[in-house]
């Protein structure tokens, strides 16, 4: 035996693995060769034949994995996770008139939903009222139509504000929605400090992926910081932003890109808040995140775990946060709409169930499950019920709620978590070198990376390299028609009549005065929330307020990245 062999004894597991590969694996592969030359995750991370304890021999368990509810939160943000409380079960609702959506809200709450999730129509998302020429053909079509506080009063009629948390999916005009929600709750006798919920408000991902904006990136980020500042001081139960990877993923990003660009957005908001003079521990505990859950089961779980670890380290080490709640990445998740197929739509039930299981095993705090019919239209009541029942079966029948982070210690999951983190950090480093996420967005860097990934994915589908069941393999005859939700074509006319009545009966002088105050705040740098809240209470409309933003803060047109 050489001196080196005496100093470095052979790992018995590694030696046994080498023997297994020669004596067991190689003969098996001669008989049944691998189905493909390379196995890899959807992000391109190679998957080895086998992982053993030898592959984890250098792991520092306490630093890399640790315990749930404790830094670095790899195993989950709460110590007891679902043993203490199940995740919040949300179902997207929002279509037609405020009355239509209010009825769906009450139905979902009666069926056991534990939180509301509100989708708004395209005009509201883009900062236009229902009577705008830009709203033609879109009023109430892909979400609920809202133009004034009168619509919010009907939208949330009978909702127990102090008991139910509300999520609102709105970004460019999010400050108006926040103020309308505050105003309608206070009319119902519930103070702003008692309100719980989440505003999406993530404008950076709009420039990256969803393309719904009102003003250029820098003033738009300023408005987000205004909301974070206001909520951190006056709404302790409210999440002022849901930093959203969902739309980045739906645009074609890989899991690694979704994680990296979303965390970069979050870190960018933290930087802007700190530059404003806000102590990081005053606002960071109320920041939340929103992830897509795609089909690559183990990679999605690893994404959740890696994301918590990166965020914890960045907040503690880069921003010197002292409060453990500032290090804690809290998560809402939604199953992947882009994976749903119009062909054989019943297959979508299985896809959603598997994706939802990945979200739960990944440790989400809130979950929305897509409905089987969403490739055709907004969900019918029956389809939304099936989606909710999917979550309830997971929560009450499968036993996944009984064990905290059950996949911890899996050689593969831990290795994949490490690799997802490493690759995401490579993106974060490049973005830092560019001068931060706002600069990277202005230069089109995330947009270009996502477009290239989307192109590769589509090419793999078209060549058959990537199998989509019912689409490019295992097709069956017939269209598989299913019932779909029909939006009453008279919704626009109905909403326009209501808006005309609001404008006829409101105090026009008060509206003009509050809009002048919004304009002055835009120019002076004053926090915009209180001026917008005053305008909302005077029944200034969403479109009128956003027109002030356009006039005072400028408009934006994206430059081509290609």
N, C-alpha and C positions, 0 to 999 in steps of 0.2 A: 504494500500500500504506500502511495506517495505521501510526502509531507502535506501536500495540498489536500488530499483526500482525508487525512487525519484531522486537519483543521476545519474542513467543511463537510460534515457528514451528509450523506445523501438523504433528502427528504423521502421518507417511506411512501408517502402518498404520491409524490411525483414519480418515484421509481415504479410504483404499482400502475400508475397511469401509462407510463411508457410501455410497460409489459402488456397492459390491456390493449393499447393501440396496435401493437405488433401481433399479438396472439388472437385477439377477439375482433377488433374493429377492421383490420385490413382484410381478413378472410370474409367477413360479412360484406364489405364493400365490393369485393370481387364477385360475390354472388348477386348482390343487389346494389349497384352503384348509386351514388347520391343523385337525387332528382335534378340538382343544379350544381354548377361548379362553385358558386359562392352563395352562402346564405347570409342575408343582411337584413337589418331593420329597414323600415321605410325611410329613415334618415341616412341610410347607407352605412350603418355601423356593422362591421362583420360579426357574425355569430359563430363561435367555435363549435366543434363537435361536442365538446364536453367541458364543464368547469368543475373543479374540485377544491377542497380546502387549500391545496398548494397555490391556487391562483389568488387566494385571499391572504396569503401568509404575511404580507407586509401591511395589512390593514390595521389602522389605529381605531379600534371600535368606538371608543368614547369620542374621538374627534370627528370621525366620518359618519357614524350611525347614531350612537347615543341612545337616549330614551325619549319616548313620546312626551310632548309638553315641555321639552328642555332643549336648549341650544345643542346642536344646530337644527333641531326640529325635523331631521330626515324622516323620523318615524311618525310625525304628525304634530300638529300645533297644540293638541290637548292631551293631557295625561291619560284620560280614560277613553278618549275618542267616542265611538258610538255606544260604548257601555254606559256612558253618562247620558248622552242625548243623540238621537238619530240626526242625520243631516237634514237640513230644511228641504222639503219637497216642493219645488216650484214648477208651475206649468205656464208657459208663455200664453198670455191672453192679450188681445188687442185687435179689434177689427170693427169696421163700420162706424156707427155712432157711439158716443159715450154710453148711451143706454144699453146698446148691444153688448159692449165689453163689460159693463157693470153686471149684467146678467150672468156672463161667463165667470166673472170673479166670484159671485155668490155661489154659483154651481160648484166650482172647484173647491171652495172652502167647505161646502156641505159634503163633498166627496172625500175629504180628508187632507186636502192640500194645506200646507202650513205656512205658505208665504205667497205673495202675489208677484207676478212678473209681467210688466206692462210694455207692450210693443206699440210704437207710435207710427203713424203713416208717413209717407215720404215728404209731403209738404211740411209737416211739423219738424221732421229731422233736418230739413234744409232751411228752416226758418221762414216759412211762408204760411199765410193764412189760407183757409179753404176757398176764399174768393179771389185768390191771386191767379193771374193767367198761367203762372208756373205750376199751379196745382191741378190743372186740367187733366182729368182722367185718373188721378191718383188719390183722391180724397177717400179715406177709409179703406183703401185697397189692401195694403200690406200691414196695417196697424190701425189703431184707433185715431180718429180725426179729432184734433183739439186746436182751437184758435184762441180761446180766452178762458178766464177763470170760470165763466159760466159752464164751459165744457167739463172742467175738472170737478165742479160741484156735482154734476150728474155722474161722471166717471166713478167717483168714490162715494157715492151716496150709500149710506148704511154700512160702510166698512169700519170696523173697530180699529181706528188708527193706533190706539195704545197697545193693542194685542197682536196685530198682524204686521209683519215686516213687508215692505214694498220695494221691489226692484224696478227701476225705470231704465229701459234701453233707449237712451237718447244722448247725443254727444254735442254737436255743434250748438244746439239751442238748449243744452241741459240746464243752464242757469235759470231759464224761464220756467222749465218744468219744476225745478226745485222750489222756486218761489211760489208757483201755483200750488204745489203740494203743501207747503207751509201755510199758505193763506187759507186753503180749504180745510185743513186740519184745525187751525185756530178758530175758524168759524164753527167747527163742530165741538169746540171746547177743549181741544187737545193742544197743549203748548209744544213749541218746536223742540224743546229739550226732551220731550217724551217720545218723539218719533224715532222709529227704527226702520232701517232699510238701506238701500244702496242706489246711488245714482251712477250710471255708467260713466259718462262725462270724459271718456278717454279720447281726447281730440287727436293725439299723435297717431293712434292707430288708424284714424280716418285718413290722414295723409298717406299712411303706409298702405292701407288695404281697402277700406270701404268707400272712400272718396265722397264723403258727405261733410262739407265744411261751409262756413259763412265768411270767415276772415282769414288772413294769412297765419302761418303757424305760430309766430312769436306772440302776437296779441291774443291768439286763441289759447295759448298756454297760460298767458297772464290771467285770463278769465277762469281757467281751471284752478290756478293758485288762489284766486279770490274765493272760490267756493271752498277749497280745502281750509283756508284761513278762517272763514266764517263758521263752517261746521265744526272745526276743532274747538272753537270757543263757545258756540251756542247750541250745538246738537251732538251731545256726547255719545248717543246711540246710533248715529248716522254715519254710513260710509260715504264720503263725498265723492269718491271715484272708484270705479271698478276697472282696473288696468287690464286691458282686454286682449288676450291672445286669440280669442275665438275667431275674430274676423280676419286676423292675419293668417290663421290656419286655413280658413275657408277660401282665402284668396290663392292658396296653393303652396304655402310654406310647409316645410317638414316640421316634425316635432321639435327638433333642435332649434330651427329658426324661429318657430313660434315662441319657445322658451326664451331665447336670447333677445329677440327684438322686444318682447313684452317686458322682460326685466329691464332692458335698456330704457324703455319708456318710463317705467316706474322709477328707476334711478334718476332719470331726467327730471321728473316732477319733484323728487326729493331735493335735488340740487337747486331747482328754482325756488322752492319753499324756503330752504335754508338761506339762499341769497336774499329773499324777502325779509329775512330776520326772524323767521319762525324757528323756535327750538325744535329739533327733530323729534324729541319725545312727546311734544305737544300734538303732533299730527300723525306721525307714522303708525301708531297703533290702530288708526281708523282707515288706513289704506287697505284695499282688498283687490283680489285678482280674479280673472275670469278666463278659464281654459276651455279649449275644444278637447273632446275625447274622441279619437279616431279609431281605426280598426286594428292597429298594431298593438295588441293587448299589453304585452310586457313593456314596450317602449313608452306607452302612455303612463303606466304606473311609475316607471323610472323618471319620467318627466316631472311628475308631481313631487317626487322625493328630492330630485336634484334641484328643482326650483326653490323649495323651502330652504335647502342648505345654502344655495348661493345667496338668496335674499338675506338670510340671517347673518352670514359673514359680511356681506357688503354693508348692511346697516350698522353692524357692530364695529367693523374694522375701518371702513371708509368714512362713515358719518359719525362714528363714536357715540351711537345711541346707547343709553344706559338701561332703559326700561326693556325687560325681556319681551314685552308685548310689541315693541317696535321691531324686534327681530323676527316676529312671527308672521309668516306669509299665510293669510287666510284666503280661502278659495271658494268660488262658485264654479261649477262646471256645466257644460251642456254637451250632449251627444252631437256627433258631427252631421250637420245638415247636408254637407257636400257629399257624404257617402250614401245618402238615400237615393233610391232609384225609382224612376217611373215604371220601369219594367218590373213585373212581379212585385208590386208594392208591399205585399204581405211579408216578404223577406226583410223589410225594414224593421219589423218588430224584433226579429232575432238580432239584427245589427245593433239596434238601440239597447237591447238588454245586455249584450256583451260589452258595449261601450260603457254603459252605466255601471256595470260590475267593475270595470277597470277604474272608473272614477272613485268608486267606494273603496276599492283596495288601495288606491293611491292616496286616499285620505281627504276627500273633498268635504267642505262644510255645508254645501248647498248644491243642489242638482236639478237641472231641467232635462227631461227626456223628450226627444222629438217625437212627433206623431208620424204614423206610417204614410200619411197622405200629403206631407209637406212639399213633395216635388210637384204637386198639382196646384195647391192652394193653401191658404191658412187652414189650420186644423178644424175638422168638424168636432162637435161635442163628443161623439163616440170615440173618435181617434184620440182625442186629448185624454179621455178617460182611460183607454188602454195604456197610454204612455204613463199616466200617473200610477195605474195599477202595477206597471212594471217596477217602479220604484218601491211600491209598498210590498210587493212580493220579495224583493231584495232585502228590504228592511225588516220584515216580519216573519219570513219563512225560510230563508236560506242559511241563517246563522252567521252571516258575514259581520253582523253587528257585535258579535260576542268576543272577538279577538282583535286586539290592537295591532295594526300593521302586520298581518299574518305572513307576509312574504319577506319580511326582514330576515336576513341570514341566508336567503336563497343565493347561491353562488352567482347565478345568472343575473338576478335582479340587482344585486349589489354591484356587480361588475358593470351592468348596463347603466345604473345610476351614476357611477363614476365617469363613464365615458360620455354620457349625455351632458354632465356638468362640464367636463373638459372641453367638449366641442362648443358648448354655449359660451363658455368663458373666452374662447378664441374670438367669437363674434363680438363680445363685449369689449375685448381689448382693441379690436379694430375700430369700433365705434368711438372709444375713448381717444384713440389716435387721430380720428377725424375731427375731434373737438366736441363730441357729445352727440346725443341722439337728435336734437333739433337740427344741427348742422348736417348730420347724416341724412335726415329726411329731406332737407332742402336740396341736397345733392342727389337724391334718388337712390341711395345705396340699398336700404332694405327693399325698396320696391323692385329693384333689378334682381336681387337675390331671389325674391319670392317668385317673380315671373319666370326665372330660369327653372326653378323647382317645379312650378306648375306645368311648364312645357315638358320637362322630363317625365312627369307623372302621366300626362295625357298621351305622350308617345308610347309609354309602356302599355297603356290600356289599348291603344289602337293596334299595336303589334301583337297583343296577346301575352306579352311577358308578365303583365299584371292582370290577374283574373278578377273580374267583377261578376259575381254569380247572377245569372239572368240577363246580363248585358252582352259580354263577349264570350261567355261560355254557359252551358246549361240553360239555353234559351228555351222558351216554350211558346206555342202558338197563342194568338189572341193578345189583346191589349191589357187584359186583367183589369177592367174598369171597376172603379170603386166610387162610392158617393163622395162628393166634394162640397166644400162650403161655398155658397153663392152669396156674394155681397150685393145687397139691394142697389140697383143703379140709381135710386133716388137719394142715396146717402148725401151726395154732394149738394143737391138742392136743399135737403133738410138742414144740413149744417150751414149753408149760406143764409138761409132764412133766420136761423138762430143768431148768427153773427150780425146780420143786419139789425136785428132787434136789440142786441147788446149795444151796438154803436148808436142806435136811436135813443136809447134810454139812459146811457151813462152821462157823466158830467164831462163834457168835451174839454172844458177849461182845465179841469183837474188832470185829464189825460195828457194834454199838451204840456202842463207844468211838470208832471212826473217824467215825461220823455225828455224834456230839456235837462232835467237833473241826471238822467242816464247819460245823455250826451256829455254833460259837464264832467261826470265821473270818468267817462272814457278818456277825456282829454287830460284830466288832472292826475290820473293814477289812483284815485280813490277806489276802495273796494266796491265792486259793482253790485253786490248782493242786495244791500238795503235799498239802493235806488231802483233796482229791478223789482224788488218786492213791493215798493210803493206804487210802481207803475201797474203791476199785476192787480193790486187791490183796487186801483182806479178803473180796472177793466180795459187797460191798454192791452192790445192783442200781442200774441207771440210774434206775428209778422211785423207789427209796428216796432216792437223792441229790437228785433233782429235787423230791421232796416236802419235803425240808429247805429247799430254795430257796423253795418256795411258802410255807412256814410262816414263814421268817425274813425274806424279802425282799418278800413280798406278792404278790397276784394282780393281774390286769389285765383290764379290759374296755374295748374301744375305744368311744369316743363317736362318734355319727353325725356325718358331715361334711356332710350334705345336708339 
